[in-house]
Structures are given as C-alpha cells and as structure tokens.
C-alpha cells in the first residue's frame, strides 16, 4: 500500500493507530466517490411538488463524510509531520544571520 510506505518511520507505538486511520481513509475515499457519482446523476437538491427544496440524503451524507475524511487526513498528516526532521533551509539561515 502506497500510504503505508509514507509512515514506515512512525514510532512503533503509533503503528496500529496509523494502520487503522489508513483503512478508514481508504474506505471513506471509496464511499465519497460513490456519493459523488450519485450526486452527479441525481443532483444534490430535491424539489418537492410544492416547490420546497432540501438536500438529498446522498448530499447530506457526503458533507458529513468529507468532514470526517478531512479529520482523518489531518491526523495522518500530523503524525507524519512529527516524524520528519526539519533541517534548516536557506530562509532559516537568513533569519539566523539577521538576528545576530
């Protein structure tokens, strides 16, 4: 799995958490694709015979799921970010010289 290779340097205590989050993200990504297709075909809004408009169930679920997916991705990104050693780049060196 391509994502797992990104997290190969994760602390072993977090491996189970990362694996679970990756599985959740993969599931949600598939579901979001299915929901997007339903919304493309049927639309995101239903209009009643009286003219009232409301979100379709697919659109409601999509909104909730995309927010959850974003949270999982942010969590994975946070875990991955903590494993990257941030070396000084040219900007950091410039700022260091300016503060001397």
Secondary structure as the mmCIF struct_conf table of DSSP 4:
data_model
#
loop_
_struct_conf.conf_type_id
_struct_conf.id
_struct_conf.beg_label_comp_id
_struct_conf.beg_label_asym_id
_struct_conf.beg_label_seq_id
_struct_conf.end_label_comp_id
_struct_conf.end_label_asym_id
_struct_conf.end_label_seq_id
HELX_RH_AL_P HELX_RH_AL_P1 UNK A 2 UNK A 6
TURN_TY1_P TURN_TY1_P1 UNK A 7 UNK A 9
BEND BEND1 UNK A 10 UNK A 10
HELX_RH_3T_P HELX_RH_3T_P1 UNK A 12 UNK A 14
HELX_RH_AL_P HELX_RH_AL_P2 UNK A 15 UNK A 42
BEND BEND2 UNK A 44 UNK A 44
STRN STRN1 UNK A 45 UNK A 47
TURN_TY1_P TURN_TY1_P2 UNK A 49 UNK A 50
BEND BEND3 UNK A 51 UNK A 51
STRN STRN2 UNK A 53 UNK A 55
HELX_RH_AL_P HELX_RH_AL_P3 UNK A 57 UNK A 81
TURN_TY1_P TURN_TY1_P3 UNK A 82 UNK A 83
BEND BEND4 UNK A 84 UNK A 84
HELX_RH_AL_P HELX_RH_AL_P4 UNK A 90 UNK A 98
TURN_TY1_P TURN_TY1_P4 UNK A 99 UNK A 99
#
